[in-house]
């Protein structure tokens, strides 16, 4: 792909924002020339070479965002990372996504992201949980490497946040159109900031691989009805922001939800009960999650340590601030690892399936 020149700035895009978007070497995101046809053909062929590719799974349900554990010397702990996939498969969880905001994707090197994707997809072979790999980056060449790598390994789908600091919807439309053409895998759009409903609908109409959106722009509960209506209910809308309103989300027609991993099996039980017609039981199941979170502050990492998914020696890199990241009531007491284990045993043990 060719580098974008300043003269190629799309009409209506301020020069300052365009230069911010380009960053240090971002490639070809805003140009009609999206790369040679031969390169696209090679990428599509590569996507079909994985011998373990199965028929497309139904990509809906509980898809937690994976946490990212490290060793005491700050090396990516591939064993513990992959253990989350086994955890999801034991617990009847429908899918797994990594690396996104809650995974600390901005703290990871390219080598760590490629190695992590390999470990997760290998761990997921033969299991029911679909594996979705995040491919966002500031450089289009890097995005392409992640996407084609995921396709070659046999991922079930890819997901992308918008490029950093880009708000112009013409540029975002072009970006997602390019990402959608890199592989034949389903592409989840993760909306952010002020990404409009009009943009999401246009992506649905113009990018054949876009049939899912993880909607975190604006107020998702107020957007989902229009998104469903304008796409003839064919766009599968996922929620994020900690999934603190699961029952309301299901009532409104969200078909997917992305909480943290730590209690994903309990979330999945609530989802399955609801969609199996047992709505009161689903309400009660989700209430157990809210009640557990009310006991005190406990990070998802700490709960995964308490549940034996992560090693007691696991370390974690600082994450950027996230909207809705606090699971417990404001001002609640911090919980020790022992208190977390005791609370899990006392209140949730009969409902933990992973």
C-alpha positions in Angstrom: 0.0 0.0 0.0 1.1 3.6 -0.7 1.6 6.2 1.9 -1.0 8.9 2.1 0.2 12.4 1.1 -1.2 15.5 2.6 -2.6 16.5 -0.8 -4.8 13.4 -0.7 -6.7 14.7 2.3 -10.5 13.9 1.8 -12.7 16.9 1.1 -14.1 18.4 4.3 -11.5 16.8 6.6 -9.5 19.4 8.6 -5.8 19.2 7.9 -5.0 19.0 11.6 -7.3 16.0 12.2 -6.1 14.3 9.1 -2.5 14.6 10.2 -3.4 13.3 13.7 -5.1 10.4 11.9 -2.0 9.6 9.9 0.2 9.6 13.0 3.7 8.2 12.6 3.3 6.4 9.3 -0.3 5.4 9.1 -1.0 4.0 5.6 -3.6 4.4 2.9 -6.7 4.7 5.1 -8.4 7.6 3.3 -7.5 6.8 -0.3 -9.8 5.2 -2.9 -6.8 3.0 -3.8 -7.0 0.4 -1.2 -4.1 -1.8 -2.4 -3.5 -3.9 -5.4 -6.1 -6.4 -6.4 -3.5 -9.2 -6.3 -2.8 -8.4 -2.7 -6.5 -8.6 -1.8 -6.8 -11.9 -3.7 -3.8 -13.3 -1.9 -5.2 -12.2 1.5 -8.6 -13.9 0.7 -6.9 -17.1 -0.4 -4.8 -17.1 2.7 -7.9 -16.8 4.8 -9.2 -20.1 3.4 -6.0 -22.1 3.9 -6.6 -23.0 7.6 -7.4 -26.7 7.6 -9.5 -26.5 10.7 -11.9 -23.8 9.4 -15.5 -24.8 10.2 -18.8 -23.5 9.0 -19.5 -20.0 10.3 -20.7 -20.2 13.9 -23.7 -18.2 15.1 -21.9 -15.1 16.4 -24.2 -14.0 19.2 -24.5 -14.4 22.9 -22.0 -13.7 25.7 -18.6 -12.7 24.2 -16.4 -11.4 27.1 -13.4 -9.2 26.5 -10.3 -11.1 27.5 -8.0 -9.8 30.2 -4.2 -9.9 29.5 -2.0 -11.5 32.2 1.8 -11.2 32.4 4.5 -13.0 34.3 6.4 -11.4 37.1 9.0 -10.2 34.7 6.4 -8.5 32.4 6.3 -11.2 29.7 2.9 -12.1 28.2 1.7 -15.2 29.9 0.3 -17.2 27.0 -0.7 -20.1 29.1 -2.9 -18.0 31.4 -4.2 -16.0 28.5 -5.4 -19.1 26.7 -6.8 -20.5 30.0 -9.6 -18.0 29.6 -10.8 -19.8 26.4 -10.9 -23.2 28.3 -12.7 -21.4 31.1 -15.3 -20.0 28.6 -15.8 -23.4 27.0 -16.3 -25.1 30.4 -18.9 -22.5 31.4 -21.0 -22.6 28.2 -19.9 -19.1 27.2 -20.6 -18.3 23.5 -17.5 -16.5 22.4 -14.4 -14.6 23.5 -12.8 -11.4 22.2 -9.2 -10.2 22.5 -7.4 -7.7 22.6 -9.7 -4.7 23.0 -9.8 -1.8 25.4 -10.2 -3.8 28.6 -7.4 -6.1 27.4 -5.0 -3.2 27.2 -4.4 -3.5 23.5 -2.5 -0.2 23.4 0.1 -1.6 25.8 0.9 -4.7 23.7 3.6 -5.0 21.1 2.8 -6.5 17.7 4.7 -9.7 18.6 2.6 -10.0 21.7 -0.6 -9.5 19.8 0.3 -12.1 17.2 1.5 -14.6 19.8 -1.6 -14.1 21.9 -3.9 -14.6 18.9 -2.1 -17.9 18.1 -2.4 -19.1 21.7 -6.1 -18.2 21.9 -7.1 -19.7 18.6 -5.2 -22.9 19.3 -6.9 -23.2 22.7 -10.3 -22.7 21.1 -10.1 -25.4 18.5 -12.8 -28.0 19.1 -14.6 -25.8 21.6 -18.0 -24.1 21.3 -16.8 -20.6 22.1 -16.1 -18.5 19.0 -12.8 -16.6 18.9 -12.8 -13.0 17.8 -9.5 -11.2 17.3 -9.0 -7.4 17.6 -7.1 -5.9 14.6 -7.2 -2.2 15.3 -4.0 -0.2 15.0 -2.8 3.3 13.9 -1.1 1.8 10.8 -3.1 0.1 8.1 -0.3 -2.3 7.2 -0.4 -3.5 10.8 -4.2 -3.8 10.7 -3.8 -6.0 7.6 -1.2 -8.2 9.3 -3.4 -8.8 12.3 -6.5 -9.5 10.1 -4.8 -11.9 7.7 -3.0 -13.6 10.6 -6.3 -14.2 12.4 -7.9 -15.6 9.2 -5.0 -17.9 8.4 -5.1 -19.3 12.0 -8.8 -20.0 11.8 -10.4 -17.2 13.9 -14.2 -17.0 13.7 -14.3 -13.2 13.3 -12.3 -10.0 13.7 -13.2 -6.8 15.4 -11.9 -3.3 15.1 -12.1 -0.1 17.1 -11.9 3.1 15.0 -8.4 4.4 14.4 -7.1 6.6 17.2 -8.2 10.2 17.2 -10.2 9.9 14.0 -13.8 11.4 14.1 -14.5 12.3 10.5 -17.1 9.8 9.4 -15.9 9.8 5.7 -12.5 8.5 6.9 -14.1 6.0 9.3 -16.3 4.7 6.5 -13.3 4.2 4.3 -11.3 2.6 7.1 -13.9 0.0 7.8 -14.5 -0.7 4.1 -10.8 -1.4 3.8 -10.7 -3.6 6.9 -13.8 -5.5 5.7 -12.0 -6.3 2.4 -8.9 -7.7 4.0 -10.4 -11.2 4.8 -13.7 -13.0 4.4 -14.1 -13.2 8.1 -17.1 -11.4 9.8 -16.1 -8.0 10.9 -17.4 -6.5 14.2 -17.4 -2.7 14.2 -16.8 -1.4 17.7 -18.3 2.1 17.8 -16.9 4.8 20.0 -17.3 8.5 20.7 -19.8 10.1 18.4 -20.0 7.5 15.7 -23.5 8.0 14.3 -26.2 5.5 13.6 -26.1 6.7 10.0 -22.4 5.6 9.8 -23.2 2.1 11.3 -26.1 1.7 8.8 -23.9 2.7 5.9 -21.2 0.2 6.9 -23.9 -2.5 7.1 -25.1 -1.6 3.6 -21.7 -1.3 1.9 -19.4 -3.8 3.7 -20.7 -7.4 3.2 -18.6 -8.7 6.2 -20.1 -6.2 8.6 -23.1 -7.8 10.3 -22.2 -7.1 13.9 -21.6 -3.9 15.9 -20.4 -3.6 19.5 -22.1 -0.3 20.1 -20.5 1.9 22.7 -21.2 5.3 21.1 -23.6 7.7 22.7 -26.3 5.9 24.7 -26.5 2.4 23.2 -29.8 1.7 25.0 -31.3 4.6 23.1 -29.8 3.6 19.7 -30.5 -0.1 19.4 -34.1 0.2 18.3 -33.2 2.5 15.4 -30.2 0.3 14.4 -32.4 -2.7 14.3 -35.2 -1.0 12.3 -32.9 0.6 9.7 -31.1 -2.7 9.1 -34.3 -4.8 9.0 -33.2 -6.5 12.2 -30.3 -8.1 10.4 -27.5 -6.2 12.2 -26.5 -8.1 15.3 -26.1 -5.5 18.0 -23.7 -6.2 20.9 -23.4 -4.3 24.1 -20.3 -3.3 26.1 -19.6 -0.8 28.9 -19.4 -3.6 31.5 -22.8 -5.0 30.6 -24.4 -3.6 33.8 -27.9 -3.4 32.2 -28.2 -6.9 30.8 -31.9 -7.4 31.3 -32.8 -4.0 29.7 -30.4 -4.9 26.8 -32.1 -8.2 26.1 -35.6 -6.6 26.4 -34.5 -4.0 23.7 -33.1 -6.6 21.3 -29.4 -6.7 21.8 -28.2 -10.1 20.6 -24.7 -10.0 22.1 -23.0 -8.8 25.2 -19.4 -8.2 26.1 -18.7 -8.2 29.9 -15.4 -8.9 31.5 -14.4 -12.6 31.6 -14.5 -13.2 35.4 -18.2 -14.1 35.7 -18.9 -14.8 32.0 -20.4 -18.2 32.8 -23.0 -16.6 35.1 -23.8 -14.0 32.4 -24.1 -16.8 29.8 -26.5 -18.7 32.1 -28.7 -15.5 32.4 -28.6 -15.1 28.6 -29.5 -18.7 27.9 -32.4 -18.6 30.4 -33.8 -15.4 28.9 -33.6 -16.7 25.3 -35.0 -20.0 26.5 -38.2 -18.3 27.7 -37.3 -18.3 31.4 -37.2 -14.6 31.9 -37.8 -14.5 35.7 -34.9 -17.0 36.2 -32.7 -14.9 33.9 -33.6 -11.8 36.0 -32.6 -13.7 39.2 -29.4 -15.0 37.7 -28.3 -11.5 36.6 -29.3 -10.2 40.0 -26.7 -12.5 41.5 -24.0 -10.8 39.5 -25.1 -7.4 40.7 -25.3 -8.6 44.3 -21.8 -10.0 44.1 -20.5 -6.7 42.7 -22.1 -4.8 45.5 -19.9 -6.6 48.1 -16.9 -4.5 47.3 -14.3 -3.5 44.7 -12.8 -6.5 42.9 -11.1 -6.3 39.6 -11.8 -8.9 36.9 -8.2 -10.0 37.2 -8.5 -10.6 40.9 -11.7 -12.7 40.4 -9.9 -14.8 37.7 -7.0 -15.4 40.1 -9.5 -16.5 42.8 -11.2 -18.8 40.3 -7.9 -20.4 39.3 -7.8 -19.2 35.7 -4.9 -16.9 36.3 -1.9 -17.7 38.5 -1.6 -16.1 41.9 1.7 -14.5 40.6 0.0 -12.9 37.6 0.8 -9.2 36.9 -1.0 -6.7 34.8 -0.1 -3.5 32.9 -2.0 -0.3 33.7 -5.0 0.2 31.6 -6.4 3.5 30.2 -9.5 4.8 31.9 -12.6 3.0 30.7 -16.2 4.2 30.9 -18.2 1.9 33.2 -15.2 0.0 34.4 -16.1 0.1 38.0 -18.0 -3.1 38.8 -18.8 -2.2 42.5 -20.7 0.5 44.1 -18.8 3.8 44.6 -17.2 3.9 48.0 -17.4 0.2 48.5 -14.6 -1.6 50.4 -11.7 -3.1 48.5 -11.8 -6.9 48.6 -8.7 -9.1 49.2 -8.1 -12.3 47.2 -9.3 -14.3 50.2 -12.5 -12.3 50.6 -13.2 -12.8 46.9 -12.8 -16.5 47.2 -15.0 -16.6 50.3 -17.7 -14.6 48.6 -17.6 -16.8 45.5 -17.9 -19.9 47.6 -20.6 -18.4 49.8 -22.9 -16.8 47.3 -22.1 -18.0 43.7 -20.7 -21.5 44.0 -23.9 -23.3 42.9 -24.0 -21.1 39.7 -20.3 -21.3 38.7 -20.0 -23.8 35.9 -16.4 -23.0 34.6 
